[in-house]
């Protein structure tokens, strides 16, 4: 049996183990053997938090794994998993890995064609699904998946009358495993012990911002090493609570939630429904949270929205103490120690405003708060610090693993921190970041040419444009391919500008445009319909639909104020000069966004080519046809003119 050593530098209540040669299921076995009765997971079902011990956790993985063996799962076989974040998702993943198989995840809101692509491309022989909705997707595409042998569902609601032989329930697979164990008592342990750290554990399909998703193969060693590097910066213990809120199909969940939970025995909590995440997070009171930039920006937007509609006394308290919060945060971030006067004032502000605000957001017990995935608006970053949450930036990728992070007392708005321990970095003459570590992926599924392109000379070529400042911090600018350059040679960073724009409560999204053939930067802006609608009603501006409201001059003037604010942060040569207010929201179902809500820029530039050309050819407006849904539920198509606006003083708007 694999021997895991406890670090001498840690006390016995900590779970610092030598896991460099482990597989993930072997770590779960270790936890079950040593802390079997301790709580490992909690899932809220029907309003009640139900706990699972490490022994229950391990036994479920074992019996499900044996059941999969009965169904024909062999070493190296691939199983795709789709569903909400629930214990069964992860038990299924680890059971497949324990049998020597490989798991791959599919985002829960993927349409059947996207599910089919990943299942076919990965050569999946089995599928583990959440419910009737996900089951129906596989039944719809089954004829296009000749390798598919079984679809295993864990929520039977609505599936009572499904008699298809392709289907089997999660519980029935466990029953098969228990029966198999009676006649083969040592089979599971033998197969589990045969697992090697360098075996492929999971195929993560990247978001596909530049085309079809690519399947990045990650070994147990890469995933575990990445999580250990993360814990080195964020020391968690078995007393901590984590919330499972990232899509399980995304590598960030393994890096920053699931594997830290296994390595440290921090309890992993699952919200009842995606719609109850905010309420359930507040009940759990997690000690560590990691949200994507969109989620942090959404929290800030929620604060601002509620303050607009709040009682005058609450608005007065907010407006009185927020400047103090900013002042205090700015001093700490600048490395200054606030004097006794400022500390007393801040304590008053904390009890009057910041503590109840943190509690309302479910962040009252947070020790570590992290953002990652893409650039966060600096204004959002600053506001979170102002209310007393130490938010840090993380920088990681599917291919390169954990790259860098802020350390305590070294938080800088503009950086993504110092490189992680054990990670080497280089910057090429073109400004591209190269990374070398034990966290790197093993290659792309069925794509050796792309693997060779990314992995050259032992270094992972990230494709990210990064600078290193005088303190050794990495400054993330953008994807190298997305770093803009105007005809004048002036460089601009689209993601930076877009992040700043999204801080506005009236702007939901934006895409910044430029290029070597263009003289200036322009933008396509999505208004936040709910917020702008409220503003219009308060200001007695009549409107009928999203389309109608988006083209009102008063709304353009409202958005123009935010564009002007953002421009004030930018060099004069890279400021936004023209913009359009789009007649609809960017939509993942129309392939404008990836499933992790990133812009698919090349697709968008082609789709909105006419609008973009109008902004660079002195056009005044562009006619488009748009589907609309009226308040009474009727649907129709309207023709509207999208107006091109300019921010230049005295220009005709």
C-alpha positions, 0 to 999 in steps of 0.5 A: 500500500502507498505510504504517505508521510506527514510533514514534521513541520506540521502539527497533527491536526494538519494534513500536510502529506507527501502526495507527489506520487499519489493518484487522487483516489489514493488520497481519498483512501488515505483520508478515509483510513485516517479520518474516516468518521470526520465530515468531508462533504455537505450537500443541501437537500430539501432545505437541510444540510446533509453530511458525508464522512470520509468513510462514506465518501470512500465507500461510495467511490469504491462501490461505484467504481466496481459497478463501472467495472461490471459495466465494462469500464477498463483502464484508459476508458473515458467517461464524460460527466455533465450535471450540477455541482453535487457529490455524485459528480465527484464520486463518479469522477474519482470512481472512474479514476480509481478503476484506471479510467479517465474522466472528462467534464461537459458544462451543464448548459451545453446544447446537444451538439456541444455534448456530442462534440466532446463525447465523440472527440474524447471517445467516451464509452460512458456518461454520468449525468445529473437528471432528465434534462441531461439524459435527454441530450444523450438520447437525442445524440445516441446514434452519433455516439457509436462507442457509448455503452451506458448513460448513468443518471443520479437524479431519477426525477422524471425518468420513472417511465424511461425503459431504454437499455442504455440507461441505468441509475447511479444507485443501481451501479453501486448495487452492482459494485457491492455484489461484485465486491462479495466475489472479488474482495481485493479487486478494488484495492489492487486496481487502486494501488496500480494507479500511477501519478503520471496516469491521465486523470482528466481531460479538460476541454478548453473554452474555445475562444479561438475555435473548437474546444481542445481537450487538455489531458492532465495527469494526477501529478499535475493536478495534485501539484497545482493544488499543493502550490495553491495551498502553499499560498492559501494555507487551509485546514480541516476546520475550514469550509469551502463552497463548490461554486465553480463549474465542475467541468472547469479545471479551476474547480479541481485547482482551487476547490476539490483537490484543496479539499482532499489535500487539507480535509477542508469541508466541501459544501454544495448549494441546493440549486444554482439559484440558491448559491447566494443564500446557501453561501451565507448559511455556510459562511465559507472561510475561502472563496474564489469567484471569477471576475464576472461573479465579483463584478456581479456582487459589486453591481448588486451592492450598487443596485441595492444602494440605489433603491435603499432607504435614505438612511442606508444610502447616507451611511453607505455614502458616509463610510465608503470613502473611509473604506477606500482610504483605509484600503489604499493605505494598506495596499500601499504598504502603510500602517494606518495610525490609531485615528484611522483604525478607530474610524475604520472600526466604526465604519466596519460595525456600521456598514462593512460587517453587515454588508459582508454578512449579506454577501455570505463573506463574513468568515472569509479569510482568503478571497481570490479572483482568477480566469481573466482580468478583474476590473480594478475598481471592483478589486478596490471596492472589495478591499474597502469593505474589509475583504482581502481579495487576491489575484490568481493566475493559472491556466489549463495547460500551465497549471498554477502560475502566480498569486498574490501573497499576504501583504503583497497585493497590488491591483495591477499585478497577478502576484509572484510566480508560485513555488516550483514554477519557472517563468520566462518572457520572450522578446515578443512579450509572451510568458513561458512556464515550466513546472510539474503542474503542466498538462500532458498534451492535447487529446488527438492533437499532437501538432498543437501539443508540440506548438504549445510545449517547445523545449520543455516550456509551456508557451502560454500565449499570454502577454505578460510583463514583470515589474521591478518587484518580480510581480507578473503584470497580465495584459491580455492574450498575445493574439488579442493585444491590440495595436493601432495603425500608429503602432500604439498598443492597447489592452482590450480586456483591461478596458472591458473590465473597467467598463463592466464596473458600471452598474449600467453596463453588462458587457462590452467588446473593445475593437481596434487593429493595425488598420484602424486609427482609434479604439471603439467599443460595442456595449451591452447595457444592463437592461434591469438597471437601465430600465429602472433609471429610465423609469425614475427619469420618466423616459418611456420605452417598450423593449430592450431594442427601443431603450438601447437606442434612446439618446438619454441612455447613450448619454448615461453610458457615455459618462462611464466611457468617459470615466474609463477613458480618464484612466487610459493614455490619450492615444488608446482611449475609446473614441466611438461606441454603439449600444447593442440591441441585444445581450451577448449570448453563449447560445449564439456562440458569442460567448464561451460557456465560461462567459468569455468573448469569442472575439473573432466570431464577434468581429465577423458577426458585427462586421457591419457595425464595426465598419460603420464606426470606422467609416464615419457611419451614423447608424446601421439598420438591423433586424432583431427578434423581440419578446414583448411584456405580454409574451408575444414575440416578433421581429423589429427593424431598428437603427443602431446609432454610432456615438462618439465621445469627442467633445462637440461631436454630433451624437 
